[in-house]
C-alpha cells in the first residue's frame, strides 16, 4: 500500500491520510466507513473516526491496527469502485507522508562509496544527528534557498518510518517495528554545517527535509537492503548507488537507535546518502534558485522538488 497525506481541491483543512491507487487518491477513513456499512456495522461506522483516524499523526500513533484497517479500506474501495471516496491526482495536493514527525534522526557517513568520496574513515558506530519538523516539506513543494547559505547541497536518502513504539529492540526483531519507507532529501547548507564542530545548523533550515511522494508499507518491499537509489539535478545524474552500500543496515539502525532513545510511531530515520553529492564534485556544484532535484529509489517512486528563494518575513 502507498500511503499519502492530501488536501482536496482548495480546501484548507489539515492533511488527511489516504492511499495512492493507480493515479487516484483514496480517502481511507471514508472508504472504511463504507466498508463497515456494507457489513451492517452501522454503530461502528458512526465511530469510524476513532477506528481509522483521518489525521496522519493520530493514524500512525495507532500503529499496526490502523494499517490493517487501511488495507481493508483500500481493498474495499478497489473492489467496489467507490468514486465518492476517490480523487483524481490533479484534484489533490499531496503533503509529506508524515507531516509532523516527532523525531527525525539522520545518519551520516553510512554509505561506503560516500565515505570514500569524502575522504573519511569508516565509522565504528552510526553517526547520528537530527532535523526537526520545520524542515519537512512535500513532493513538488519548493525547497527554500536561505540567504544564509551559498553552498546548498542535496543528499538523496532512503527514509524509514517507525510503525510501533520501539525501545531496546533486538536487531532480529527490528523490521517488525517499521511502518514503511519513503524517499527523502537531506538538503544541507555545507557552509553552515562546517562553521562549527556540530553541524546541526546546516541541516535543519526550513524546508530542508522534503519527503515523499508516498510511504510504501513495509510488506511491499521484499529486500530493503537491495534498492537502487539515484539523484538528478536538472536532469543530470549525480548519485547512482544501491542500499546494499549501507554500512549500518536498516534493522541495525532501528535497534541501535532504540537503545539510545524510544522510537515512537511516525518517527523518521533518514539512513544516509551515497556518493555523488555536489560538495564532493571537482569543482563543487551547489544548488541554485530554479534547480530541480529528483530522487528515485527502486519501488518507492520519485521525489521531485524545485529550489526557490526564501522570501523575507518583512
N, C-alpha and C positions, 0 to 999 in steps of 0.2 A: 504494500500500500504506500502511496505517495501522499503524505500529509502536507497540507498547506495552511497558511492563515490568509484571510482575504477580507476585503470590503467590497460590497456590491454597488455598482453604479456610482452615484455621487453621495451616497450615504456617509455620515460622519461617525457612525457607531464604531466601537473598538473592533479590532480584528476578530473574526470568528474562525473556528477550526473547521477545515474541510479536507477533501481529498481530490487529487488530480486524476481524472479518468478520461483518457482518450480525448484530450483537448478541452475538457469541461471540468468545472469545479462542483463537487457535490457538497452541499451543506449537511454535515454528518449528524448534527442534532436533529434536524428536521427529517432526514431520512430514517433515523432511528425511531422517531415518533410515529412515522407512517408504518414502520415495521411492527411496532407494538400494537397499533390499531388493527393491523391485518391479523394479528394473533388474538384479537379480542381482549387485549390487556389495556382497557380504557383508563383505569386508575394509574397504571404505570406510565401510560402516555402523557397523562396530565402532570407527571413528576419527572418528565424527561430531562429537565434542566439539571436535576441532581444526579441522574443516571449517566448522561453523556453531556457534560458542560460544553457550551459554545466558546467560553473564554479559554484561550490556549493555555494560559498559566494553570488554571484550575484543572483543565483536561490532563496535562502532563502530571500534575500532582496526584491524580488518581491512579497513575501507573498502569500496569498490565490490564486491569479490569476495564479501563476506558478504551485501551487499544483493541481489546476483544470486541467490545460493543461497536467501535468504529468500523472494524472489519465487517461485522454483521450488517451494519447500516449501509456500507458501500456495496456489499454483495446484493442487498435488497434493492438498492437504487439501480444497480446494473440490470438485475433480472426484471424489474417492474417498469423500467424506463420512466422514472419519476421526474418529469420535466419541471414540476413545480419546485423541486429542491435542487435543481442543477442550473448552472450558469455557463454561458459560453466564455471562453478565455478573455475576450475583449470586453466583457461586461464586468469584470472584477479587477481590483487592484491587489496584487499579492503583497503580503508582508513577509518579514523574516519567519522561518519555520518556528522559531522560539523568539517572540518579540521582546521579552524581558527576562532573560536568563538570570537566575540568582547568582551564578558564578560562571565566568569564562576563564578556564585555566588553559594557558597556552604552553606548548612545549617547544623549546628552542633546540637547534642543533640535533635534530632527530633523524636526518637522512644522511646516509654515508656520503652520497655524492655532494650534498650541500656542505658538509664539513670539509671535504677536500677543496672545494672552490673557495671557501672562506679561510683556509689555512689554519684550521683549529684542530685541537686534539680531541680524540674520541671521549665523550663524557662517561664517567663511571656511573652517574645517576642522572635521571632526567632533569634537564634544565627547565624550571618552571617559572612562569611569570603570569600576570593577569591582565585582562582587559575588563571593561565594565559595560553595563547596559547602554550607556550613552554612545558607545561605539557601534552598536548594532544597526544595520540597515538592510534593505531587501534587494533581491534581484531586480535589476533595471532601475534602481534608485541611485541618485548621484552620490558619489563619494567626494567628500569635501577635500579641497586642497587648501589647507590652512596657510595663512600668510606667515606663520611661524616657521615654515619649513621650505627649503629649496631642494630637498633630497627625499621626495616621496617615492616609496617603493612598493612593489606588490609581493605577496607570498601566497601562492595557491596552496590550499591545505584541505585535507580530509578532516571533518569535524564530527565528533561523536556526541550524541545527546543521551543523557542518562534517563532511564525509564523507571528505576526503583531506587529507594533510599539505600545507599551503599556505604557501609562502614567496615573497614578492615576485611575487605572481600578477598578471598583466595584467588590467585590468578586463574586457576582452572574453572572457577565459577563466574568469572568476571563478565563473560558475554551475556549472561542471564540478566544483567543489570543495564543493558543498553536498549534504549527505545529505537534508535535508528541512527542514520548517518546523513550528513548534508555536506555541501561544499562551502568553504569559507575562504576569505581573502584577509590575511593578517597584514593589512595596509600599515606601513611603517615609515615614520619620518626618521631617516637614518641620522641626520644631524642632531635631532633631539635625543635619539636613542643613545648616541655616543658622547653627549656632552657631560654626562655624569657616569659613575660606575654602575648605577642602577638604571636600566633603560626603559622603565615604565613610561617616562614622558613621551617617548617616541612611538609608543604602542597603543595608546588609548585616546587619541584625538577623536572628536565627534565624527561619527560615520566612518570609522576606520576598521570595522569588522562586518562587511557585507556577508550575508549568508543566504543560501537558497539554491535553486528556486523552491525546493520542497525537501521534506525529510523522508527518506526511504526507510521503511521499517526494517529492523534487523533481520527478520525472517526472509526478506527478499534478496539479501546479499549472501551469496554462497561462501565467498572467501574474501574477507576484508583485507587480508594480507597480500592480495594479488590484484590490485586495481590500477589501471593506468591513470596518470594524472598529468595534465598539460595546461599551460598558461599561454595566452596570446595577448599581445598588446598591439592594437590597431591591425590585427590580422597576422602579425609576425609571431611565430612560435618562439617563446622564451624559455619555458620549462617543459621538459618531457621526461617523465620518470615513472616509477611504479611504487606502490605502497610496500612492495617487497624490499625496498631500500630502507625502510624504517629500522632504526637501531633498537628502539623500545616499542614493542608491539602494542596494539590496541588493548588486549586483555592485561598485559603487564602494566600499562599506564593506568587503567581503571583500578587495578589492585594497588599499585604504588600510591596513587593519589588518595585513594580511600583510606589508607593508613595514616595519612597526614591530616586529612580533613574529611568530614562526612559529605558525601555527594548526594544531592537531592534531585528528584525528578525535574527535568528541564535544564539542569546544569549542562554546560557545553565544554568539551575538551577539544581544543584545536591541536592536532597531532604533529605539527611541524611542516616545513616546506622543503622541497627538493632543490637541486641546483638550478641555476639559471636566473637568479634574482638580478635586478638591474644594478645593484650596488657592486656586484662581482664582475660585471662586464668590463671590457677594456676598449674604450673608456666607459665609465659608469653611465648607465642610461636611466634617468629618473622620470617619473610620471609628470605630465604637464596638463593643464586645462584642456579639455576636449578629447583626451585619450580615452580609448575604450579597452577595458581589461576583461577578458573572457577566460574562465577557468572551467575545464572539463575533467570530470572524474568518471571513469567507467561505471555504468549502471546508476549513476547519480545525476546525470544531466549536465547542464551548463549554467554557470553563474556569470552574468554579464553586468558590468557597471561602467558608467561614464565618470570621468574626473571633472568636477565642477568647482569653481571658486566658492569659498565660503563667504557669504555676504556679511558685512559688519552689522552688529546689532543696533547701531546708531543710525 
